[in-house]
């Protein structure tokens, strides 16, 4: 989106609200609404057509972006009057709430600016109160180390306090959006056939078993596909542990032999949560054979938890 001759930024948004409810099935992992398809790519394609018009009609230089990390998208959207900041740090638009993705055209045209919206959340703190991890530590202030969205995108050990409220999330978290009064009773406004459609949920067993080729086929072109595959598999392991679905126990036990220590460690926690005392034998084998200290510690902690339940 860099343009040395830039004079203006045209901001835009696209609603991703489909009105689709995920299935009531604990054996599936829920995908956050904003990434159930490549809405960013869809918006970028629409903006590219506008940019072409600007070049042809006005001889403008123009660069298009959406979800471009080096551009301050939310401050630009707020400054241009496209929407205003919610207390969850997300832009809220008057017509479509915060179920939107943002995009921009950076151009050398001089365009008269719009004024920011004279609006805010008032006294409402619904998002702050509903966040399952307390990640919204103040109006517009997010502690990323507690944010399920942020944690679920990245490789690493998920803290135990986070695992306990993970639920059946596969990718992303929309709790702070779902409780927002500005999102209440919105009519569906998302494109009918967006690219890289994944849907609202994916079977956990399918994700846990995924190799790299299957991962690319399933999530390629989607935000999920940009992530390290085993981070998504780890998310599925955590969701399986809290699912209560007995048939996933065998798959979690298989994960104790996974080549990736991150998967083995989280599978130890998940198996203990799912099976309780019936997981002890498998966890003892893991503890005895494991070479990686972090995984061995996971097995020991899981066994200690089982013993306390006995």
C-alpha positions as CSV (number, residue, x, y, z in Angstrom):
1,X,0.0,0.0,0.0
2,X,3.0,2.3,-0.1
3,X,2.7,5.3,-2.4
4,X,5.3,8.1,-2.0
5,X,3.0,10.6,-3.8
6,X,0.0,9.8,-1.6
7,X,-2.3,12.6,-0.7
8,X,-5.5,10.8,0.3
9,X,-6.8,7.5,1.6
10,X,-10.2,6.2,0.6
11,X,-11.5,3.8,3.3
12,X,-14.1,1.1,2.8
13,X,-15.7,-1.8,4.5
14,X,-17.4,-5.1,3.5
15,X,-20.0,-6.8,5.8
16,X,-19.3,-10.4,6.5
17,X,-22.5,-11.0,8.4
18,X,-24.3,-14.0,6.9
19,X,-26.6,-14.7,9.8
20,X,-25.4,-18.3,9.7
21,X,-25.4,-20.0,13.1
22,X,-22.8,-22.8,13.6
23,X,-24.1,-26.3,14.1
24,X,-24.9,-27.4,17.7
25,X,-22.4,-30.2,17.5
26,X,-19.5,-30.5,20.1
27,X,-17.5,-32.6,17.6
28,X,-16.9,-29.6,15.3
29,X,-14.6,-26.6,15.7
30,X,-16.2,-23.2,15.3
31,X,-14.7,-20.7,12.8
32,X,-15.1,-17.0,13.7
33,X,-17.5,-15.3,11.3
34,X,-14.9,-12.9,9.8
35,X,-12.8,-15.7,8.4
36,X,-15.5,-18.1,7.2
37,X,-14.5,-16.9,3.8
38,X,-11.8,-14.6,2.3
39,X,-13.8,-11.4,2.8
40,X,-10.6,-9.4,2.8
41,X,-9.8,-10.7,-0.6
42,X,-13.3,-10.0,-1.8
43,X,-13.1,-6.4,-0.6
44,X,-9.7,-5.9,-2.1
45,X,-11.0,-7.1,-5.5
46,X,-13.9,-4.6,-5.3
47,X,-11.6,-1.8,-4.4
48,X,-9.2,-2.7,-7.3
49,X,-12.1,-2.0,-9.7
50,X,-12.6,1.4,-8.1
51,X,-8.8,2.1,-8.3
52,X,-8.8,1.2,-12.0
53,X,-11.6,3.7,-12.6
54,X,-9.5,6.4,-10.7
55,X,-6.5,5.7,-12.9
56,X,-8.5,5.7,-16.2
57,X,-10.7,8.7,-15.5
58,X,-8.3,10.9,-13.5
59,X,-4.8,9.6,-14.2
60,X,-4.4,8.9,-10.5
61,X,-1.9,6.7,-8.9
62,X,-3.6,4.3,-6.6
63,X,-2.7,1.3,-4.4
64,X,-5.3,-1.0,-2.9
65,X,-5.0,-3.0,0.4
66,X,-7.2,-4.9,2.9
67,X,-5.9,-6.4,6.2
68,X,-2.6,-4.8,5.4
69,X,-0.6,-4.9,8.7
70,X,1.7,-1.9,7.9
71,X,-1.3,0.4,7.3
72,X,-3.2,1.8,10.3
73,X,-6.6,0.6,9.0
74,X,-8.7,1.2,12.1
75,X,-7.5,4.7,12.8
76,X,-8.0,5.6,9.2
77,X,-11.5,4.2,9.2
78,X,-12.3,6.2,12.4
79,X,-10.7,9.4,11.1
80,X,-12.6,9.2,7.8
81,X,-16.0,8.7,9.4
82,X,-16.5,5.1,8.2
83,X,-17.1,4.1,11.8
84,X,-16.0,4.6,15.4
85,X,-14.0,2.7,17.9
86,X,-15.8,0.2,20.1
87,X,-14.5,-0.5,23.6
88,X,-13.3,-3.8,22.2
89,X,-10.9,-1.9,19.9
90,X,-13.0,-2.8,16.8
91,X,-14.5,-0.4,14.3
92,X,-18.3,-0.1,14.6
93,X,-20.2,1.2,11.5
94,X,-23.7,2.8,11.7
95,X,-25.3,0.4,9.2
96,X,-23.6,-2.9,9.7
97,X,-22.2,-2.8,13.2
98,X,-18.7,-4.3,13.7
99,X,-19.3,-7.4,11.5
100,X,-17.1,-5.8,8.8
101,X,-13.6,-6.1,7.3
102,X,-11.7,-2.9,6.3
103,X,-9.9,-1.9,3.1
104,X,-8.3,1.2,1.6
105,X,-7.2,2.9,-1.6
106,X,-4.1,5.1,-1.2
107,X,-4.0,7.7,-3.9
108,X,-2.2,10.8,-5.1
109,X,-5.6,12.5,-5.7
110,X,-6.5,15.4,-3.4
111,X,-9.9,14.3,-2.0
112,X,-11.9,16.4,0.5
113,X,-11.9,14.5,3.8
114,X,-15.0,13.4,5.6
115,X,-15.4,14.2,9.3
116,X,-15.2,11.5,12.1
117,X,-18.5,10.2,13.4
118,X,-19.8,11.9,16.6
119,X,-20.5,8.5,18.2
120,X,-19.2,6.2,20.8
121,X,-20.3,3.2,23.0
122,X,-21.6,5.4,25.8
123,X,-21.8,3.6,29.1
124,X,-22.1,0.2,27.6
125,X,-19.4,-2.3,28.7
126,X,-21.0,-5.5,27.3
127,X,-17.9,-6.6,25.4
128,X,-15.6,-6.0,28.4
129,X,-17.8,-8.1,30.7
130,X,-18.4,-10.9,28.2
131,X,-14.7,-11.5,27.2
132,X,-14.0,-15.0,28.4
133,X,-10.4,-14.3,29.4
134,X,-10.8,-10.6,30.5
135,X,-8.6,-9.5,27.6
136,X,-10.3,-6.1,27.3
137,X,-8.5,-4.5,30.2
138,X,-9.9,-1.0,29.6
139,X,-11.9,0.8,26.9
140,X,-10.1,0.2,23.7
141,X,-7.2,-1.6,25.5
142,X,-6.6,-5.2,24.6
143,X,-4.1,-7.5,26.4
144,X,-3.1,-9.7,23.5
145,X,-1.6,-12.3,25.9
146,X,-5.2,-13.0,27.0
147,X,-6.9,-12.7,23.7
148,X,-8.2,-16.0,22.3
149,X,-8.0,-14.6,18.7
150,X,-4.4,-13.6,19.1
151,X,-3.3,-16.8,20.9
152,X,-5.1,-19.1,18.5
153,X,-3.2,-17.6,15.5
154,X,0.2,-18.3,16.8
155,X,2.4,-21.3,17.6
156,X,3.2,-22.0,21.3
157,X,1.9,-23.3,24.5
158,X,-1.6,-22.1,25.4
159,X,-1.7,-21.0,29.1
160,X,-3.8,-23.3,31.3
161,X,-6.2,-20.5,32.3
162,X,-6.9,-20.0,28.6
163,X,-7.4,-23.7,27.8
164,X,-10.1,-23.8,30.5
165,X,-12.3,-21.4,28.5
166,X,-11.3,-22.4,25.0
167,X,-14.6,-24.1,24.3
168,X,-15.0,-25.4,20.8
169,X,-13.2,-22.7,18.9
170,X,-11.1,-23.8,16.0
171,X,-10.0,-20.3,14.8
172,X,-10.8,-16.9,16.1
173,X,-13.2,-15.6,18.8
174,X,-16.2,-13.3,18.2
175,X,-17.6,-13.1,21.7
176,X,-17.0,-9.3,22.1
177,X,-18.7,-8.7,18.8
178,X,-21.6,-11.0,19.4
179,X,-22.7,-9.3,22.5
180,X,-22.4,-5.8,21.1
181,X,-25.8,-3.9,20.9
182,X,-24.7,-2.4,17.5
183,X,-24.7,-6.0,16.1
184,X,-28.1,-6.9,17.4
185,X,-30.8,-7.9,14.8
186,X,-28.6,-7.0,11.8
187,X,-29.9,-8.3,8.5
188,X,-27.4,-10.5,6.6
189,X,-25.3,-8.4,4.2
190,X,-22.3,-10.5,3.3
191,X,-21.6,-11.4,-0.4
192,X,-23.4,-14.6,-1.5
193,X,-20.4,-16.3,-3.0
194,X,-17.2,-15.1,-1.3
195,X,-13.9,-16.7,-2.2
196,X,-12.1,-19.3,-0.1
197,X,-15.3,-20.3,1.7
198,X,-14.7,-22.5,4.8
199,X,-18.0,-22.2,6.6
200,X,-18.9,-21.9,10.2
201,X,-17.4,-25.1,11.5
202,X,-15.1,-27.9,10.5
203,X,-15.1,-31.5,12.1
204,X,-12.4,-31.6,14.8
205,X,-11.3,-35.1,13.8
206,X,-10.7,-33.9,10.3
207,X,-8.5,-31.1,11.4
208,X,-6.5,-33.1,13.9
209,X,-5.7,-35.7,11.2
210,X,-4.7,-33.0,8.6
211,X,-1.4,-33.2,6.8
212,X,0.0,-30.2,5.0
213,X,-1.5,-31.0,1.6
214,X,-5.0,-31.4,3.1
215,X,-4.5,-28.3,5.1
216,X,-3.8,-26.3,1.9
217,X,-6.8,-27.8,0.1
218,X,-9.1,-27.0,3.0
219,X,-7.9,-23.6,4.0
220,X,-5.9,-22.2,1.1
221,X,-6.8,-18.6,0.3
222,X,-8.4,-18.2,3.7
223,X,-7.0,-16.4,6.7
224,X,-6.7,-19.8,8.4
225,X,-4.5,-21.0,5.6
226,X,-2.0,-18.3,6.4
227,X,-1.2,-19.8,9.8
228,X,1.1,-22.6,10.7
229,X,-0.9,-25.8,10.3
230,X,0.0,-27.3,13.6
231,X,-1.2,-24.2,15.4
232,X,-4.6,-24.9,14.0
233,X,-4.3,-28.6,14.8
234,X,-3.4,-27.6,18.4
235,X,-6.6,-25.5,18.5
236,X,-8.6,-28.6,17.4
237,X,-6.9,-30.7,20.1
238,X,-7.9,-28.3,22.8
239,X,-11.5,-28.1,21.5
240,X,-11.7,-31.9,21.4
241,X,-10.5,-32.1,25.0
242,X,-13.4,-30.0,26.1
243,X,-16.0,-31.5,23.8
244,X,-17.2,-34.4,25.9
245,X,-17.2,-36.5,22.7
246,X,-15.9,-39.9,23.7
247,X,-15.0,-41.0,20.2
248,X,-12.4,-38.3,20.0
249,X,-10.4,-39.9,22.8
250,X,-8.7,-42.4,20.6
251,X,-7.6,-39.7,18.2
252,X,-6.2,-37.6,21.1
253,X,-4.3,-40.7,22.4
254,X,-2.8,-41.0,18.9
255,X,-1.7,-37.4,19.2
256,X,0.5,-38.4,22.1
257,X,2.9,-39.8,19.5
258,X,2.7,-36.8,17.1
259,X,6.1,-35.7,15.8
260,X,5.4,-32.1,17.0
261,X,6.0,-31.7,20.8
262,X,3.4,-28.9,20.8
263,X,0.7,-31.3,19.7
264,X,1.8,-34.0,22.1
265,X,1.8,-31.6,25.1
266,X,-1.6,-30.2,24.4
267,X,-3.0,-33.7,23.7
268,X,-1.9,-34.8,27.2
269,X,-4.0,-32.0,28.7
270,X,-6.9,-32.7,26.3
271,X,-7.0,-36.4,26.9
272,X,-7.0,-36.0,30.7
273,X,-9.8,-33.5,30.4
274,X,-11.9,-35.7,28.1
275,X,-11.3,-39.1,29.8
276,X,-10.4,-38.2,33.3
277,X,-9.0,-41.2,35.2
278,X,-9.3,-43.4,32.1
279,X,-6.5,-41.4,30.6
280,X,-3.9,-42.3,33.2
281,X,-2.4,-45.3,31.5
282,X,-1.7,-43.5,28.3
283,X,-0.3,-40.5,30.1
284,X,2.0,-42.7,32.2
285,X,3.4,-44.2,29.0
286,X,3.9,-40.7,27.6
287,X,5.7,-39.6,30.7
288,X,8.0,-42.6,30.7
289,X,8.9,-42.4,27.0
290,X,8.9,-38.6,26.4
291,X,12.3,-36.9,25.7
292,X,11.1,-33.3,25.5
293,X,11.0,-31.7,29.0
294,X,7.9,-29.5,28.3
295,X,5.8,-32.4,27.1
296,X,6.9,-34.6,30.0
297,X,5.8,-31.7,32.3
298,X,2.5,-31.6,30.6
299,X,2.0,-35.4,31.2
300,X,3.0,-35.0,34.8
301,X,0.6,-32.1,35.4
302,X,-2.2,-34.0,33.7
303,X,-1.5,-37.1,35.9
304,X,-1.4,-34.9,39.0
305,X,-4.8,-33.5,38.1
306,X,-6.3,-37.0,37.6
307,X,-4.9,-38.1,41.0
308,X,-6.6,-35.2,42.7
309,X,-9.9,-36.3,41.2
310,X,-9.5,-39.8,42.5
